[in-house]
């Protein structure tokens, strides 16, 4: 029960149920922000809307989770934005990430500063950071690498371990598995490249 906190909004069964000292959070939906509970009085600035959205956030701050199960695994993560069903649902401590679309960054755990927009974008990323994927299935299979930019449907979709690639255009670098530091601009640009690097 809240004892020393203010300016919170909780709507739904067990929304903000554990919170005692955290202030300035909004939880709408069953189980949303249910674990938020800082060790001392603090302004949390978390917003969670949807079933179990942000459910595991304990001391993390300045997170926005909108959608069922969005950011529901995060504990101490901060400054994340997750919009859509199951977005960033496995994230624990990763911060400064933005995920928009159903299932986006759904396996992501600790990586930071990733931006993924579009159904399935960066769906398999776990710990990689500083990646940008805009478009359905862009960078969908990447796991732990960093520094990639993929804009367009299925750009760099096969990439698993490649780093520092830039692909702009539908199916650009679509077959690249582990190549690095490539630049492909245009529809199907370098679409047959699998492991080549600059």
Secondary structure, DSSP 8 states (H G I E B T S, - for coil): --SS--S-EEESTTTT-S-SSEES-EEESTTTTTT---SS-EE---EEESTTTTTT-SS--S-EEESTTTTTT-SS--S-EEESTTTTTT-SS--S-EEESTTTTTT--S--S-EEESTTTTTT-SS--S-EEESTTTTTT--S----EEESTTTTTT-SS--S-EEESTTTTTT-SS--S-EEESTTTTTT-SS---
